[in-house]
Amino acid sequence: MLVRNLFARPGSAKDMQAPGRVLVASEGRRFTAEVIDQAVRLARAGSGHVRVLTVARLWGTSFGLPNPGLRPSRRELAVQEDNVSWAIDQLEKAGVSADGHIVTTRHPSKSILNEAKRQNCTAIVMGADPQRNWFVRSMMWSQEPYRVRGRTPIPVHLVGPTD
């Protein structure tokens, strides 16, 4: 019988073994050079392949059913396409093989974790804002990296903004 301790904190990212495949993920924010650098370091320590994933936000439902008017606009999708292509270009310039795509969803953490599991990733790298109070955090889209970290045993490397 497998029992998981829900209160156990995941081990430090520095204590984990060298990663195999790395997932660079975003809940819609632009990837930064620091996120790419962290992914390059992890990929070079492992298999050398990086998957880039970004989320285009699906805005909700209408009468409980998906509505085409709530899907991301062409402009929002174009921004995410530019974001993914920039990240792939930076990774390939650093000598790391990379591919990527965009997912449209209401639940980015769930989609990111499904992709990490599907790709057999052993590390996830995400950009993150400073962590907020637990009450406010549950309502903020920008706090999604912390939800990803809390839902998975895979090491999640959160790269914060530089001041």
LUMLO-342347 format. One record per residue (C-alpha): residue in one letter; y, z, x. Coordinates in steps of 0.02 Angstrom, whole numbers, padded with zeros to 5 digits, always signed. Each point is the difference from the previous one (the first is absolute). Layout:
BEGIN
aYZX
...
This chain:
BEGIN
m+00000+00000+00000
l+00169-00051+00070
v+00141+00121-00031
r+00178-00037+00053
n+00122+00140+00035
l+00154-00048-00101
f+00109+00123+00094
a-00045-00054+00176
r+00137-00088+00096
p-00053-00162+00084
g-00019+00013+00188
s+00142-00049+00113
a+00016-00187+00026
k-00003+00031+00189
d-00172+00085-00012
m-00085-00149-00082
q-00107-00128+00092
a+00066-00171+00047
p+00026-00101-00158
g-00093-00160-00042
r+00105-00097-00124
v+00178+00055-00038
l+00090-00019-00167
v+00190-00011+00006
a+00056+00038-00177
s+00162+00014-00096
e+00042+00049-00178
g+00135-00133+00002
r+00114+00056+00141
r+00034-00111+00151
f-00112+00024+00150
t+00091+00069+00151
a-00027-00035+00185
e-00064+00179+00021
v-00137-00028-00130
i-00051-00162+00086
d-00002+00086+00171
q-00112+00139-00066
a-00119-00128-00076
v-00006-00097+00165
r-00044+00158+00096
l-00139+00043-00122
a-00067-00178-00008
r-00009-00015+00189
a-00099+00162+00007
g-00125-00070-00126
s-00056-00172-00057
g+00171-00080+00013
h+00014-00061-00180
v+00136+00054-00122
r+00011-00031-00188
v+00178+00002-00072
l+00018+00050-00182
t+00155+00022-00104
v+00022+00041-00184
a+00110-00092-00124
r+00036+00123-00139
l-00064-00031-00175
w+00128+00086-00110
g-00105+00067-00143
t-00077-00049-00166
s+00062-00057-00168
f-00090+00080-00147
g-00139+00051+00120
l-00033-00180+00055
p+00055-00091+00157
n+00154-00106-00031
p+00051-00150+00107
g+00182+00057-00008
l-00046+00157+00096
r-00077-00093+00147
p+00099-00017+00163
s+00128-00139+00001
r-00011-00150+00115
r+00136+00076+00107
e-00095+00165+00018
l-00159-00095+00048
a+00098-00106+00125
v+00067+00159+00083
q-00177+00067+00015
e-00063-00167+00069
d+00136+00006+00133
n-00048+00180+00038
v-00184-00041+00025
s+00033-00157+00102
w+00122+00094+00113
a-00128+00137+00032
i-00138-00126+00037
d+00115-00095+00120
q+00044+00161+00093
l-00183+00051+00013
e-00053-00172+00064
k+00142+00001+00128
a-00072+00165+00062
g-00170-00084+00021
v-00087+00078-00150
s-00089-00105-00131
a+00070+00032-00174
d-00007-00060-00178
g+00077+00066-00159
h+00040-00017-00183
i+00098+00070-00147
v-00070+00102-00143
t+00086+00023-00168
t-00037+00171-00074
r+00068+00155-00087
h-00098+00116+00115
p+00032-00046+00183
s-00098+00145+00076
k-00156-00049-00096
s+00016-00183+00052
i+00033+00045+00182
l-00152+00112+00008
n-00110-00130-00086
e+00055-00129+00129
a-00034+00120+00144
k-00174+00034-00068
r-00035-00184-00034
q+00054-00050+00177
n-00092+00146+00082
c+00163+00060+00079
t-00007+00156+00107
a+00188+00028+00006
i+00150-00030-00115
v+00178-00016+00064
m+00147+00018-00120
g+00186+00024+00010
a+00059+00157-00089
d+00157+00090-00056
p+00013+00187+00034
q-00116+00099-00112
r+00083+00072-00156
n-00032+00151-00109
w-00166-00011-00095
f+00086-00011-00169
v+00117-00142+00046
r-00130-00087+00109
s-00115-00035-00147
m+00135-00107-00084
m+00058-00100+00151
w-00069-00170+00050
s+00059+00029+00180
q-00119+00149+00017
e-00154-00111-00022
p-00052+00014+00185
y-00027+00187-00025
r-00109-00033-00152
v-00103-00122+00104
r-00020+00130+00137
g-00054+00132-00125
r-00133-00108-00084
t-00102-00061+00148
p-00103+00063+00146
i+00059-00152+00101
p+00135+00049+00126
v+00170-00053-00067
h+00137-00021+00131
l+00170+00023-00083
v+00146-00068+00098
g+00164+00080-00053
p+00176-00068+00015
t+00085+00018+00168
d+00171+00083+00002
